[in-house]
Amino acid sequence: MSGLLAPDEPAAVLVERAQGSAPFVLTCDHAGLAIPRALGDLGVPDAERARHIGWDIGALGVAREMSRQLDAPLVAQRYSRLVIDCNRPPASEELIALRSEATDIPGNRDLDATARQARIDAIYDPFHAAIESLLDSRAAAGRETLYVAVHSFTPIYLGTPRPWQLGVLYGSDRRLAEVLLAQLASDRALVVGDNEPYRIDGKDHGIPEHALRRGFANVLFEVRQDLIAAVDGQKAWGRRLAELLAAAHARFAADRGAGR
């Protein structure tokens, strides 16, 4: 156990269905809002920490339901992104943010190298090491892997409403995203963001590091938080995305077999 986390505090990483039969590996970078006891409340009020700035509301519930439906491995990170953001490169200025949206984070000011490294050692490195270990074991067994990151987004950002219910995000590898977007286009009741409300770029770490580097087809789902704040919504969207992925994989495999 890291020096930052007391022995009775939760481990940073949650792994479920590591030996799952699905071709998918699911990750949830911002699954929790815990803060190590040694860091207090980072100087941020409870109500602020519970907002989107602290975690991806509902994302873990969606990811766990997807994992159940697909029998897919899931690797999730339990601590608040206000402590350290596991979807940022190690050298990023946003790794340990001083401000999130309009909220200052006093507990992140003036950290020396030792304090910064303690957060990396306790939370960041174990999360990414768990993903790497899982992917290495699948590669050694010759197993197919499609990498799926599960996130959620706030319905209003800095006063601007967001119309999308679901975002399908991708970087330089569009293979899986194109199949998913084609499937989703038939649902006229759904407003889908094509690389909205975000896009995978140099600010991201998970997909570039674990999927693009290894050549795995990948996608990042963003679900709007008001749809998944409650358990019923998490289960419904988890089932919906699992069904979507299963159908997409069948099409993806068929296209690959046909050499397309």
Secondary structure, 3 states (H helix, E strand, C coil): CCCCCCCCCCCCEEEECCCCCCCEEEEECCCCCECCHHHCCCCCCHHHHCCCCCCCCCHHHHHHHHHHHHCCCEEEECECCCCCCCCCCCCCCCCCCCEECCEECHHHCCCCHHHHHHHHHHHHHHHHHHHHHHHHHHHHCCCCCEEEEEEEECCEECCEECCCCEEEECCCCCHHHHHHHHHHCCCCCCCEEECCCCCCCCCCCHHHHHHHCCCCCEEEEEEEHHHCCCHHHHHHHHHHHHHHHHHHHHHHHHHHHCCC
